[in-house]
């Protein structure tokens, strides 16, 4: 349960979008109810965050996928626990009975708590002093510090949480991950120190000292951090976790100035797919398909001499059955994506 709580502590503050310049802003860059986020979890043991500063290039092109995660932004009332978090105006379904709750407004994004109902007995953590995960607007060299506090009970043990987090826009530059190269990327570094104190009635039992470093990279107009690396130190025991974004389960136009109305059909498909999209101007376009291991299994580069409606018919019969991810890139930026089921 402690590991589950730590996962929610990290995941609740995963954030959202970026303007053409490396600046988070509201409302364009805030999560909205109905968003669906898909992430490939990767092996993180040998990963390091790399340098900070201006004009940095980070190369994470070789990653080993270990699992898949999907998170959906929903109404707090839809969780069945909305009454426990009356201040929340958004909730996130992390699947399998795990929910986190937040407040999003023009000043920032605030984590107010979580519920894990995984065995019929819900663990509920409600921050009486919320965690401010993001501030709007926010850009390179911006920084803020926030404190948070909660009390809850787990298996008849009373627990208090006291934490301090410092959030800094510590770098920008170019990020390379298995799904492509992203320019003008902002990295946000979050340093958290937390003390979890355990009591049996008035008797103090012990305390966990938790230090976390979280590094999140945001590309222009993406709806989630495109890469995230978390380093945890719990009482001197260090562990790491990381993921990269696979885009939404519904189609997202990310570089909206270049590409719009991106459609893939039929989906599911078996022999071929049709791809339609609107191109704002003549451009070099790259279409690529990745499997769930992050391996590129098909690619097409094409120069479109005219703007307007574009259509492609792609044979996929050679690909094994399974879940894939189709990406369209233009002008060195991820422009649109779609989940693809081949059967």
ABEGO torsion letter per residue (X at the ends): XAAAAAAAAAAAABBBBBBABBBBBOAAABBBBGBBBBBBBBBAAABBAEBBEBGBBBBAABBBBABBBBBBBBBAAAAGAAAABAABABBBBAEGGBBBBBBBBAAEBBBAEBBBBAAGBBBBBBBABBBBABBOBBBBGBBBBBBBBBBBBBGGBBBBBBBBBBBBBABBEBBBBAAEBBBGBBBBBBBBBBBBBBBBEABBABBBBBBBBBBBBBBBGBABBABBBBBBBBGGBBBBBBBBBAEBABBBBABAAABBGBBBOBOBBAABBBBBBBBABBBBBBBBBBBAAGBBABBBBBBBABBEBBBBBBBAAABBBEBBBBBBBBGGBBABBBBBBBX
